Amino acid sequence: MGHPQLDRTDFEIVRLLQKNARLSNKQIAATVRLAPSTCHERIKNLQASGVLRGAHADIDLQAIGLTLEALFFIELAKHERAVVDRFLNETESIPEVRRAFLVSGRYDLIVHVAVKDIEHLRNLAFDRFTNQPVVVKIETSIVFDSMVRNELPVLLAGGQSARDPSHSRKARKR
């Protein structure tokens, strides 16, 4: 299955939704200069093709009591693929896990977690990760601060970047 063919209007719709998924169809249509019905159809097509996979709320973790974030750098035993896949599926079901990355390099898996405190982190590491037979080694790094970009670089045909015009050099020189 190939990539869907997207034009500048599709990319603009995606860009708008990346910045604010709560925009109404009418607001998006006005911004991209389409009739609301046409805009709605384009959004449905973007969803059907898998380009738009969902909309998520940005939660302040500290506001809900999760005051500590950490990264687990995990080395896995060289097991069959099915064993590693089963471990990844189990990791996905742990509520504290924010993201997990199967990676190349020194470690096999990097897991981002959010917990209440250092004791919660310790218990999570020991109870849910280090006791797994597939885990050979785990190192933990505390996250002091982070940056998240909710706007992905969207490429146009030919590899050109579809940038927000307000971020161009000319726009910044005001």
Contacts in CASP RR format, 6 or more apart in sequence:
PFRMAT RR
TARGET T0000
AUTHOR 0000-0000-0000
METHOD contacts of the structure
MODEL  1
MGHPQLDRTDFEIVRLLQKNARLSNKQIAATVRLAPSTCHERIKNLQASG
VLRGAHADIDLQAIGLTLEALFFIELAKHERAVVDRFLNETESIPEVRRA
FLVSGRYDLIVHVAVKDIEHLRNLAFDRFTNQPVVVKIETSIVFDSMVRN
ELPVLLAGGQSARDPSHSRKARKR
4 45 0 8 1.000
4 46 0 8 1.000
4 49 0 8 1.000
4 50 0 8 1.000
4 51 0 8 1.000
6 14 0 8 1.000
6 46 0 8 1.000
6 51 0 8 1.000
8 156 0 8 1.000
8 162 0 8 1.000
9 32 0 8 1.000
9 34 0 8 1.000
9 42 0 8 1.000
10 42 0 8 1.000
10 46 0 8 1.000
10 51 0 8 1.000
11 154 0 8 1.000
11 156 0 8 1.000
11 162 0 8 1.000
12 31 0 8 1.000
12 32 0 8 1.000
12 162 0 8 1.000
13 28 0 8 1.000
13 32 0 8 1.000
13 39 0 8 1.000
13 42 0 8 1.000
13 43 0 8 1.000
13 46 0 8 1.000
14 46 0 8 1.000
14 51 0 8 1.000
14 52 0 8 1.000
14 154 0 8 1.000
15 151 0 8 1.000
15 154 0 8 1.000
15 162 0 8 1.000
15 164 0 8 1.000
16 23 0 8 1.000
16 28 0 8 1.000
16 31 0 8 1.000
16 32 0 8 1.000
17 23 0 8 1.000
17 28 0 8 1.000
17 43 0 8 1.000
17 52 0 8 1.000
17 55 0 8 1.000
18 150 0 8 1.000
18 151 0 8 1.000
18 152 0 8 1.000
19 150 0 8 1.000
19 151 0 8 1.000
21 54 0 8 1.000
21 55 0 8 1.000
21 56 0 8 1.000
22 55 0 8 1.000
25 36 0 8 1.000
25 39 0 8 1.000
25 40 0 8 1.000
25 43 0 8 1.000
26 36 0 8 1.000
28 39 0 8 1.000
28 43 0 8 1.000
29 35 0 8 1.000
29 36 0 8 1.000
29 38 0 8 1.000
29 39 0 8 1.000
29 40 0 8 1.000
32 39 0 8 1.000
34 42 0 8 1.000
43 52 0 8 1.000
46 52 0 8 1.000
47 54 0 8 1.000
58 150 0 8 1.000
61 67 0 8 1.000
61 69 0 8 1.000
61 114 0 8 1.000
65 116 0 8 1.000
66 96 0 8 1.000
66 114 0 8 1.000
66 115 0 8 1.000
66 116 0 8 1.000
67 116 0 8 1.000
67 117 0 8 1.000
68 114 0 8 1.000
68 115 0 8 1.000
68 116 0 8 1.000
68 117 0 8 1.000
68 118 0 8 1.000
68 120 0 8 1.000
68 121 0 8 1.000
68 142 0 8 1.000
69 98 0 8 1.000
69 112 0 8 1.000
69 113 0 8 1.000
69 114 0 8 1.000
69 115 0 8 1.000
69 142 0 8 1.000
69 143 0 8 1.000
69 146 0 8 1.000
70 112 0 8 1.000
70 113 0 8 1.000
70 115 0 8 1.000
70 121 0 8 1.000
70 140 0 8 1.000
70 141 0 8 1.000
70 142 0 8 1.000
70 143 0 8 1.000
71 110 0 8 1.000
71 111 0 8 1.000
71 112 0 8 1.000
71 113 0 8 1.000
71 140 0 8 1.000
71 141 0 8 1.000
71 143 0 8 1.000
72 109 0 8 1.000
72 110 0 8 1.000
72 111 0 8 1.000
72 113 0 8 1.000
72 125 0 8 1.000
72 129 0 8 1.000
72 138 0 8 1.000
72 139 0 8 1.000
72 140 0 8 1.000
73 106 0 8 1.000
73 107 0 8 1.000
73 109 0 8 1.000
73 110 0 8 1.000
73 138 0 8 1.000
73 139 0 8 1.000
73 140 0 8 1.000
73 141 0 8 1.000
74 107 0 8 1.000
74 108 0 8 1.000
74 109 0 8 1.000
74 110 0 8 1.000
74 111 0 8 1.000
74 129 0 8 1.000
74 135 0 8 1.000
74 137 0 8 1.000
74 138 0 8 1.000
75 106 0 8 1.000
75 107 0 8 1.000
75 108 0 8 1.000
75 135 0 8 1.000
75 136 0 8 1.000
75 137 0 8 1.000
75 138 0 8 1.000
76 84 0 8 1.000
76 87 0 8 1.000
76 108 0 8 1.000
76 109 0 8 1.000
76 134 0 8 1.000
76 135 0 8 1.000
76 136 0 8 1.000
77 133 0 8 1.000
77 134 0 8 1.000
77 135 0 8 1.000
77 136 0 8 1.000
79 134 0 8 1.000
83 134 0 8 1.000
84 102 0 8 1.000
84 108 0 8 1.000
84 134 0 8 1.000
87 132 0 8 1.000
87 134 0 8 1.000
87 135 0 8 1.000
88 100 0 8 1.000
88 102 0 8 1.000
88 109 0 8 1.000
90 132 0 8 1.000
91 97 0 8 1.000
91 100 0 8 1.000
91 109 0 8 1.000
91 111 0 8 1.000
92 100 0 8 1.000
94 113 0 8 1.000
94 124 0 8 1.000
94 128 0 8 1.000
96 113 0 8 1.000
96 114 0 8 1.000
96 115 0 8 1.000
96 120 0 8 1.000
96 124 0 8 1.000
97 111 0 8 1.000
97 112 0 8 1.000
97 113 0 8 1.000
98 112 0 8 1.000
98 113 0 8 1.000
98 114 0 8 1.000
99 111 0 8 1.000
99 112 0 8 1.000
100 109 0 8 1.000
100 110 0 8 1.000
100 111 0 8 1.000
100 112 0 8 1.000
101 109 0 8 1.000
101 110 0 8 1.000
101 111 0 8 1.000
102 108 0 8 1.000
102 109 0 8 1.000
103 109 0 8 1.000
103 110 0 8 1.000
107 139 0 8 1.000
111 129 0 8 1.000
112 143 0 8 1.000
113 121 0 8 1.000
113 124 0 8 1.000
115 121 0 8 1.000
115 124 0 8 1.000
121 140 0 8 1.000
125 138 0 8 1.000
125 140 0 8 1.000
129 135 0 8 1.000
129 138 0 8 1.000
130 138 0 8 1.000
151 164 0 8 1.000
153 161 0 8 1.000
153 162 0 8 1.000
153 163 0 8 1.000
154 161 0 8 1.000
154 162 0 8 1.000
155 161 0 8 1.000
155 162 0 8 1.000
156 162 0 8 1.000
165 171 0 8 1.000
END
